[in-house]
Every structure is written in C-alpha cells, then in structure tokens.
Amino acid sequence: MKRDFTQRVAPYVEEELENSIEARLAGDARQEFTHLERAHVIGQESTYWHVKVHVLMLAWAVRNHSVREALGQVVRIMGAATKTVFGLVPQGNTGGTNVSPFKKMPIAPELAALIQKAKSGK
C-alpha cells in the first residue's frame, strides 16, 4: 500500500523538485527551498520521497553555506529513514530547521488535494 502511494505521489513530488531546480538555476535560493518544502509536505508519507527530499535539503544547505540547516537535515534524514515506515511523521511539516521536526502544521489546500489524490489512486 505504501509502495502504491510512493508511485502515485511521484509526479507531484517530482514537479516540485523540478521547480526547485529551475529556481536554483535562476539564482533564487529561497524559492528553491520553498519548492523543496512543498515536495516534503507532499511526499513525507513515503519513506523514499521523505528521505530523498531531506537529502536534497541537505545539499541546498551545503550549497548555501548553512551549517544549522545542514546539521538539522542530517538528523531529519535519520528520522525520515527510520520513522516514516511507522507513520511517525508530523503531517504538513515543511521539513526545514526553521520548525521543530515534531510540529504538525496545516497543509495548503492544493497540496492536500494532491496527497489525497495519491492516496485514493483516483
């Protein structure tokens, strides 16, 4: 069931990841991270996508010389790799170190719709 979600949510996560690359190429690091946050919210119930997005956030932190973000992402990668499979993810959390890794957050309606679409398979 989780594998199905991972496959069905892939296009939505990949779109945000593509948008993050476009922002990086345009030199907009803040917008790049915003797209990574959106990808995190969409894919965080999939261990694969959850870990991948945190790895990309770590790469962002290294490129942008943010030691705090890099260290926080290392911790989050370990959490995503070991906790997601058990459903231990705070829904809506954007994944950056500017918020607690345990804080549940509201999900933007357009992202909630994509998540629901991936869950239902419709």
Backbone hydrogen bonds, N-H to C=O, Kabsch-Sander energy under -0.5 kcal/mol:
donor,donor_aa,acceptor,acceptor_aa,energy
5,F,1,M,-2.0
6,T,2,K,-2.6
7,Q,3,R,-2.2
8,R,4,D,-2.8
9,V,5,F,-2.7
10,A,6,T,-0.8
12,Y,9,V,-0.8
13,V,9,V,-2.1
14,E,10,A,-3.2
15,E,11,P,-1.7
16,E,12,Y,-1.5
17,L,13,V,-2.3
18,E,14,E,-2.6
19,N,15,E,-2.3
20,S,16,E,-2.0
21,I,17,L,-1.8
22,E,18,E,-2.3
23,A,19,N,-2.2
24,R,20,S,-2.3
25,L,21,I,-2.8
26,A,22,E,-1.5
27,G,24,R,-1.6
28,D,23,A,-2.9
29,A,27,G,-0.9
32,E,28,D,-2.2
33,F,29,A,-2.2
34,T,30,R,-2.1
35,H,31,Q,-2.1
36,L,32,E,-1.6
37,E,33,F,-2.6
38,R,34,T,-2.2
39,A,35,H,-2.4
40,H,36,L,-2.2
41,V,37,E,-2.3
42,I,38,R,-2.3
43,G,39,A,-2.5
44,Q,40,H,-1.4
46,S,43,G,-2.1
47,T,45,E,-0.5
50,H,43,G,-0.5
50,H,46,S,-3.1
51,V,47,T,-2.6
52,K,48,Y,-2.5
53,V,49,W,-2.7
54,H,50,H,-1.8
55,V,51,V,-2.4
56,L,52,K,-2.3
57,M,53,V,-2.3
58,L,54,H,-2.3
59,A,55,V,-2.3
60,W,56,L,-2.2
61,A,57,M,-2.4
62,V,58,L,-2.4
63,R,59,A,-2.6
64,N,60,W,-2.1
65,H,62,V,-1.4
66,S,61,A,-2.8
67,V,65,H,-0.9
70,A,66,S,-2.4
71,L,67,V,-2.8
72,G,68,R,-2.3
73,Q,69,E,-2.4
74,V,70,A,-1.8
75,V,71,L,-1.6
76,R,72,G,-2.2
77,I,73,Q,-2.7
78,M,74,V,-1.7
79,G,75,V,-2.1
80,A,76,R,-3.2
81,A,77,I,-2.4
82,T,78,M,-1.5
83,K,79,G,-2.7
84,T,79,G,-0.5
84,T,80,A,-1.1
86,F,83,K,-1.2
87,G,84,T,-2.6
88,L,83,K,-1.9
89,V,87,G,-1.7
91,Q,89,V,-1.0
93,N,90,P,-2.3
99,V,96,G,-1.3
103,K,100,S,-1.4
105,M,91,Q,-2.7
111,L,108,A,-0.8
112,A,108,A,-2.7
113,A,109,P,-2.1
114,L,110,E,-1.2
115,I,111,L,-2.4
116,Q,112,A,-2.6
117,K,113,A,-2.2
118,A,114,L,-2.3
119,K,115,I,-2.4
120,S,116,Q,-2.5
121,G,117,K,-1.6
122,K,117,K,-0.8
